[in-house]
């Protein structure tokens, strides 16, 4: 518990103008976006330290985001915020129209001071419908998704072994879980990690 309090105190300092290194404030890994943090929230109530949606405006270091439930969020990015968009990146790579998940600390004015922002992140469970050169065609809940392999970035994890760049063991008909980055307003993603049985 002390670690969480210290982390939040550091984040609040960063949001109010202090400097904090991003490595001290949460994971850069895309898997962290889907990890549930222990937060005391009443059942059915929204997590006050989480926001999701699409960016409608960028003003200085603040993102104005419309949530999938139509709730508007103001998200402040600090020097200590870690940003992921297929890989760890910088604030200038974030654009209007991008989707995001953000975790951080809710400030008294309602702004979320973000410690981590995952831009266009997707977590899909799908079946491989076809394998092409540097791409997979996925069937996800009856929809076709084109998943691009990004040389030097995309990795595969077979049977919980360490990640490798070799995608040759991926076969048509197999179930996979894919973490990646959505290409806004398309049915395409770029692959960060594919989890599959060999």
C-alpha positions, 0 to 999 in steps of 0.5 A: 500500500505504501508503494501506491501512495508514494507513486500517487504522491509522485504523480501529483507532484509531476502533474503540478509541475514537478519532474518525475522519470517515467520509469518510476510511474508504471509499466510501459508494457501493453499488457499493463493496460489490461491489468487490474490495479487494486483500487477501492471502488464500490461495485458497479462504480467507475474507477476514478483513476481510469479513462478510455475513449477517443481523443477529440482535442489536444490542447497543450499537454491536455487530451480531451477524450470522449469515452465510449459511454459519452463521458468527457475526460480531461487527461493531463500528460506530464514529463513522467507519463509513459506513452505506448503506441505499439511501442514506448513513444512520445506525446507528439505521436498522439493524434486527434482521433486516436483511441486510448486507455489512461491510468493515473490520479484524479486531481481536485479539478476532475482532470486525470493526471496520467501516469500511463497512456496506451494509444490505440491499444487492442486486445483481441481473441481471434482465430487465424483465417489466413496467413499472408506475407507480413500479415494475419487475417483474423476472425474476431467475433465474426469480423475480419481484422487485418493484423500487420507484422511490424519487422523489429517490433512484432513478437510471438509467444508460443505456449508461454515461452519467451517472445520471439520474432518468428511467426512461422508457427502461426497456422490457419484455424488456430486461436490466438490472442493479439495485443496491438495498435489499431489503425483508427477508422479501419479494420487493421491493426499492427501486432505487438504480441501474438500469443498462441499454442505451437 
